[in-house]
Amino acid sequence: MSIFSTEQSSRKGQIHPPRPLLPPGAKSSALSGRILLAAVVTAIVLVWVLPVEKIPATCFMRRTFGVDCATCGMTRSLHALLHGHVRQSWRYHPLLIVYLAGAALYYSVGWWRRRRGLGDISLMWKWTGAGAALVLLLGVWVFRLLAGTLP
């Protein structure tokens, strides 16, 4: 079955190009959603199975400059959270829980808006959220560097 219609115009001799039956990007977004879901499930399974001590420190900034990066501790934080150790997760990196709550809120609001026929979240709000997350990440990183509380 083709996703294109082959309708012709009612006027004789005039042929319109095929119209897609699906909205633009519908097929690719479904595929990218499945790939993202598979990557997340794989990461969660690996983090759940591997002990935190076996997770390699692969941070380029730490290996090159000897300074912890802004996301240092996120993997260990996720590992602790998946095992139900919320306080330990917070100590490894306090923003993981905040970012997970923000992501849940973002996707919930997007789902709700699409169900109500209001469309997707506006690009302005997406950039505002991304900018706020970046500023928060850098602020917490500088604070943790100065306070000496990096894991």
C-alpha positions as CSV (number, residue, x, y, z in Angstrom):
1,M,0.0,0.0,0.0
2,S,1.4,3.4,-1.0
3,I,1.3,6.4,1.2
4,F,0.6,8.6,-1.8
5,S,-2.8,9.2,-3.4
6,T,-3.1,9.2,-7.2
7,E,-6.1,11.4,-7.5
8,Q,-6.4,13.4,-10.7
9,S,-8.0,16.8,-11.1
10,S,-11.6,17.0,-12.3
11,R,-10.4,19.1,-15.3
12,K,-9.3,17.1,-18.3
13,G,-5.6,16.8,-18.9
14,Q,-4.6,18.4,-15.6
15,I,-2.7,16.0,-13.2
16,H,-1.7,17.0,-9.7
17,P,1.3,15.6,-8.0
18,P,0.6,12.9,-5.5
19,R,-0.5,14.1,-2.0
20,P,0.9,12.3,1.0
21,L,-1.8,10.6,3.1
22,L,0.4,11.0,6.3
23,P,1.5,14.3,7.7
24,P,5.1,15.3,6.8
25,G,7.6,13.6,9.1
26,A,5.0,11.2,10.6
27,K,6.8,8.0,9.5
28,S,10.3,9.3,10.4
29,S,9.1,10.6,13.8
30,A,7.6,7.2,14.6
31,L,10.9,5.5,13.7
32,S,13.0,8.0,15.6
33,G,10.7,7.5,18.6
34,R,11.3,3.8,18.5
35,I,15.0,4.2,18.2
36,L,15.0,6.6,21.2
37,L,12.9,4.2,23.2
38,A,15.3,1.3,22.4
39,A,18.3,3.3,23.4
40,V,16.7,4.4,26.7
41,V,15.6,0.8,27.5
42,T,19.1,-0.5,26.7
43,A,20.8,2.2,28.8
44,I,18.4,1.5,31.8
45,V,19.1,-2.3,31.5
46,L,22.8,-1.7,31.4
47,V,22.8,0.7,34.3
48,W,20.6,-1.7,36.3
49,V,22.8,-4.7,35.6
50,L,26.2,-3.1,36.1
51,P,27.4,-2.3,39.6
52,V,28.2,1.4,40.0
53,E,31.9,0.6,40.5
54,K,32.1,-1.1,37.1
55,I,30.8,1.9,35.2
56,P,33.9,3.4,33.5
57,A,34.8,7.0,33.8
58,T,34.7,8.0,30.2
59,C,34.5,11.8,30.7
60,F,36.8,13.5,28.1
61,M,37.1,16.6,30.3
62,R,38.1,14.7,33.4
63,R,40.7,12.6,31.5
64,T,42.1,15.6,29.6
65,F,42.0,18.5,32.1
66,G,41.5,16.7,35.4
67,V,38.3,18.7,36.1
68,D,34.9,17.2,36.5
69,C,32.4,18.2,33.8
70,A,29.0,19.7,34.4
71,T,27.3,16.3,34.0
72,C,29.7,14.4,36.2
73,G,27.8,12.0,38.3
74,M,24.6,11.8,36.2
75,T,25.2,8.1,35.3
76,R,25.9,7.1,38.9
77,S,22.9,9.2,39.9
78,L,20.7,7.3,37.5
79,H,22.1,4.0,38.7
80,A,21.4,4.9,42.3
81,L,17.9,6.1,41.4
82,L,17.0,2.9,39.5
83,H,18.0,1.0,42.6
84,G,15.8,3.1,44.8
85,H,18.5,5.1,46.5
86,V,17.1,8.6,46.1
87,R,19.4,10.4,48.6
88,Q,22.5,8.8,47.0
89,S,21.2,9.7,43.6
90,W,20.8,13.3,44.8
91,R,24.4,13.4,46.1
92,Y,25.8,12.1,42.9
93,H,24.0,14.8,40.8
94,P,21.1,16.8,42.1
95,L,19.8,17.8,38.7
96,L,19.1,14.3,37.4
97,I,15.8,14.1,39.4
98,V,14.9,17.7,38.4
99,Y,15.6,16.9,34.7
100,L,13.6,13.7,34.8
101,A,10.7,15.5,36.4
102,G,11.0,18.3,33.8
103,A,11.1,15.8,30.9
104,A,8.0,14.0,32.3
105,L,6.2,17.4,32.5
106,Y,7.2,18.4,29.0
107,Y,6.1,15.1,27.4
108,S,2.8,15.1,29.5
109,V,1.9,18.6,28.4
110,G,2.8,17.8,24.8
111,W,0.6,14.7,24.9
112,W,-2.2,16.6,26.5
113,R,-2.0,19.4,23.9
114,R,-2.0,17.0,21.0
115,R,-5.0,15.1,22.4
116,R,-7.0,18.3,22.8
117,G,-6.1,19.4,19.2
118,L,-4.0,22.3,20.4
119,G,-0.8,21.3,18.5
120,D,2.7,20.9,19.7
121,I,4.4,23.0,22.3
122,S,5.6,26.2,20.7
123,L,9.2,26.6,19.7
124,M,9.6,29.6,22.1
125,W,8.8,27.4,25.1
126,K,11.1,24.6,23.9
127,W,14.0,27.0,23.6
128,T,13.1,28.6,26.9
129,G,13.1,25.3,28.7
130,A,16.4,24.2,27.0
131,G,18.0,27.5,28.0
132,A,16.8,27.3,31.6
133,A,18.1,23.7,31.8
134,L,21.5,24.8,30.5
135,V,21.8,27.8,32.8
136,L,20.7,25.6,35.8
137,L,23.3,22.9,34.8
138,L,26.1,25.4,34.6
139,G,25.1,27.2,37.8
140,V,25.0,23.9,39.7
141,W,28.4,22.9,38.2
142,V,30.1,26.1,39.3
143,F,28.6,25.8,42.7
144,R,29.7,22.2,43.1
145,L,33.2,23.1,41.8
146,L,33.6,25.9,44.4
147,A,32.0,24.0,47.2
148,G,34.1,20.9,46.4
149,T,31.1,18.6,46.4
150,L,31.6,16.9,43.1
151,P,31.6,13.1,43.4
